[in-house]
Every structure is written in structure tokens, then in C-alpha cells.
């Protein structure tokens, strides 16, 4: 039975979206202080890294799907 990794890649994409939503929610802080400013900077950095991960995962969808078709077609 061939191993199809596409569902795992798609689940990773869903996980990345979930993290992105959580970061957006966390950024909705109403408090103001030096700590809040540092918190927002950290969230911005985390959001940038999550965006990079999203791009990397999105770039794997097509090759993984094609590889799965190749394995299944043998």
C-alpha cells in the first residue's frame, strides 16, 4: 500500500492557519505599556515566521501530490 503524504501536508497547512489566527487574536490586546509593546513586537516576529512556514508548506503541496500520484500509479 503506497504511503500518501498529501493529507499530512494539508493538515500542516491547516495547523499553520490555526497558529496564524491565534497570533492575530493575541495581537488584539487593549493594554498599553512597555511590556505590551514588546509583546506586540514578538507577535509581529512570530507572525513573520509563521508566514514563511506557510509559504514553505504551500510550496510542498503540488510536489507531494505529484509524488503520491506517481507512487499510486506504479
N, C-alpha and C positions, 0 to 999 in steps of 0.2 A: 504494500500500500504506500503510495508516494506521500511524502510529507508536504503539506501546503502551508507555507509560512504567511500567506497573504492575510488570513484572519488575525494573526499576531501583529502584523504591521498596521492593519486598520484599527485594531484595539489600541495600539500605541498612539495612533493619531487621535483617537477619542480621548485617551489619557492626557495628551498634550493640550487638547481643547479644554478639558476639565481644569487643568492647572492654570491655564490662561484665564478662565472665568474666575477661579478662586483669587488669582492675583488682582484682577480688576475689582473684585468685591473688597479685597483687603485695602485697596487704594482709596476706598470711599470713607476714609477716616475723617472725622469732623474736628478732631482736636488739633491744637496748634502749639508747637514747642520745638525746641531743637531736636528732641528725640523724634518727634513726628516728621520733621524734615529729613532726618537720617533714615527713618523708616521708609519714607516715600522714595528716597534715592535708592535704597536697597531693593525696593519693589520694582523700580524702573530698570535696574540692572538685571533682576531676575526675569522680568518680562522680556528683555532683550535676549537673554539666553534661551528662554522658552521659545521665542520666535525663531532663533537659529535651529533649535531642535525640530521645530515644526517643519522648517524648510528641508532639513535632512531627512526626516521621516517621509515627507511628501515625495521627495526625490527617489525614495526606495519603492514606492507603491508599484509603479509600472514595471521596473526590472524584476521585482519579486513575483508579480503576477505573471509575467512572461516566463520566468523560470518555472513557476508552478505548472503552467500550460505545457512547457517542454517536458517536465518530468511526467506529467499525466499522460502525455501523448506517446510515451515510449512503450 
